[in-house]
Amino acid sequence: MRIALFGDIHANFEALDAVLADSEEQGVTDYVCMGDIVGYNADPGACLEKVRGMNCPTIKGNHDADASGTHSLDTMNPVAASALEWTREQLDEDQRKWLSRLRLVRQVSDFTVVHSTLDQPAHWNYVTNRFDAMSNFSYQFTQLCFHGHTHVPRVYVKDSRVEEVPAESVAIEAGSKYFINVGSVGQPRDGDWRSCYAIYDLDHKLVVFRRVEYDIARAQEKILDAGLPKMLAERLADGR
Ligand code: ZN
C-alpha cells in the first residue's frame, strides 16, 4: 500500500493534475486529501470536482470552511479575503455543502490526518516550531499524523524529546511518533515553486516527499484572467 497525501491545492488545477500524474507513475494505490482544496487560485470548481470524484478520505481546511460559510471575512488578510469572496461566487450550493461537511480530523488506516493541528483543530493554528508540535503530540494517539496548512513540508519526531528533522525520506521507527507536514500542491511557501506532496509506503514504513513541476504559466494566466489579485500569480513563481 502506497498512499499519496496531498493538500493545500488552493484551486490550482495545473498543479493538482501534475501531482496526480506523478503519483500514478510512483505506483500510488490510495489517496488522502489534506484540505484547502479551494482559495487563492482560479480553479475552485474544477479542483473540488476532481477531489470529490476521487472519493478518497478528505479533511477540511480553513479555506474550505471559509468558502463554504457565509460569515464575514473581515478579519482575514485582504488578498485571501478577496480570493475567498470570489471563490464563494464560483461554487454552487451543492459544492459548498460538500465542503462544509468535510471532517476536521480523521483516522485513515493506522494514521491520523488533520489540516492544522490536533490541539484545537478548528482554530487553525500554525505549527512552525517544536513547541507547537508538542501541543499536537499531546493529542496524537497514532504513531503518525499528517497535516498541512503552513504550505511548508516539515517533520517532527517525538521519542524522549520532540525534534524537527529534515523533510526528506523519513524511515518510520518503532517507538517514535511522527507529525508530518506534507507541504502544498498549489501554493508552496518554502521557496521552491514546484508542487509538494508525500507518499507513505506502509509496507516499507517510509514517507517520501515529492516535488513536481507543473504548468505554472497557465495557472498564473488564469488568475489574471479571473481578475484575482496579481500578487497571487506572482507568489506562485516565488514559492512564497
Ligand atoms: Zn492552505
Residues whose N, C-alpha, C, O or C-beta is under 5 A from the ligand:
A	BS01	ZN	D8 D36 H149
